[in-house]
């Protein structure tokens, strides 16, 4: 992931989100719960995985479950404290 002057940029945030999506998809229970709670379907994800709003949704989902977030971070080697700033970059101003 790219850090600019010790700050995460949009490309780095996108990379984290795509890792998050792959993490969810690697486990049937995880991805099933994601689909159930978000109302998304596999085709939705395939069609919009590269879109910022989808990537933000993945990170928002991970942020809502601290234990899942910590497992994700450990599994992919990302510092857990980078997830919220990555989400903020992808979600944009509220």
C-alpha positions as CSV (number, residue, x, y, z in Angstrom):
1,X,0.0,0.0,0.0
2,X,1.2,3.5,-0.7
3,X,1.9,6.0,2.0
4,X,2.6,9.6,1.1
5,X,4.5,11.4,3.8
6,X,3.3,8.7,6.3
7,X,-0.3,9.1,5.1
8,X,-2.4,6.6,3.3
9,X,-3.5,7.7,-0.2
10,X,-6.5,6.6,-2.2
11,X,-4.6,3.9,-4.0
12,X,-3.5,2.4,-0.7
13,X,-7.0,2.6,0.6
14,X,-8.3,0.8,-2.5
15,X,-5.7,-1.9,-2.1
16,X,-6.8,-2.5,1.5
17,X,-10.4,-2.6,0.5
18,X,-9.7,-5.2,-2.2
19,X,-7.7,-7.3,0.3
20,X,-10.8,-7.0,2.5
21,X,-13.1,-8.2,-0.2
22,X,-10.7,-11.2,-1.0
23,X,-10.6,-11.9,2.8
24,X,-14.4,-12.1,3.0
25,X,-14.7,-14.1,-0.2
26,X,-12.1,-16.7,1.1
27,X,-14.5,-18.0,3.7
28,X,-18.1,-19.1,2.9
29,X,-19.5,-18.0,6.4
30,X,-17.8,-14.6,6.2
31,X,-19.1,-13.8,2.7
32,X,-22.5,-15.2,3.4
33,X,-22.9,-12.9,6.5
34,X,-21.6,-10.0,4.4
35,X,-24.2,-10.6,1.8
36,X,-27.0,-11.1,4.4
37,X,-26.1,-7.9,6.2
38,X,-25.5,-5.7,3.2
39,X,-28.2,-7.0,0.9
40,X,-25.5,-7.4,-1.8
41,X,-25.2,-10.5,-4.1
42,X,-22.1,-12.0,-5.7
43,X,-23.0,-10.4,-9.0
44,X,-23.2,-6.9,-7.3
45,X,-19.6,-7.4,-6.1
46,X,-18.3,-8.7,-9.4
47,X,-19.8,-5.7,-11.2
48,X,-18.6,-3.0,-8.8
49,X,-15.5,-4.3,-6.9
50,X,-13.4,-1.5,-8.5
51,X,-15.8,1.2,-7.5
52,X,-15.1,3.4,-4.5
53,X,-18.5,3.0,-2.9
54,X,-18.2,-0.8,-2.9
55,X,-14.7,-0.6,-1.5
56,X,-15.9,1.7,1.2
57,X,-18.8,-0.7,2.0
58,X,-16.3,-3.5,2.5
59,X,-14.2,-1.5,4.9
60,X,-17.3,-0.2,6.8
61,X,-18.4,-3.8,7.2
62,X,-15.0,-4.8,8.6
63,X,-15.0,-1.8,10.9
64,X,-18.3,-2.8,12.4
65,X,-16.9,-6.1,13.8
66,X,-13.7,-5.5,15.7
67,X,-12.8,-9.2,16.0
68,X,-13.3,-9.7,12.3
69,X,-11.2,-6.6,11.6
70,X,-8.4,-7.9,13.7
71,X,-8.4,-11.3,12.0
72,X,-8.4,-9.5,8.6
73,X,-5.5,-7.2,9.6
74,X,-3.4,-10.1,10.9
75,X,-4.1,-12.3,8.0
76,X,-3.2,-9.8,5.3
77,X,-0.5,-8.0,7.3
78,X,-2.2,-4.6,7.5
79,X,-2.1,-2.5,10.6
80,X,-5.6,-2.4,12.1
81,X,-5.4,1.4,12.7
82,X,-5.1,2.0,8.9
83,X,-8.6,0.6,8.2
84,X,-10.6,3.6,9.4
85,X,-8.5,6.2,7.5
86,X,-8.7,4.0,4.4
87,X,-12.5,3.9,4.8
88,X,-12.6,7.7,5.3
89,X,-10.7,8.2,2.0
90,X,-13.0,5.9,0.1
91,X,-16.2,7.1,1.6
92,X,-15.3,10.8,1.0
93,X,-16.8,13.7,2.9
94,X,-20.0,13.0,4.7
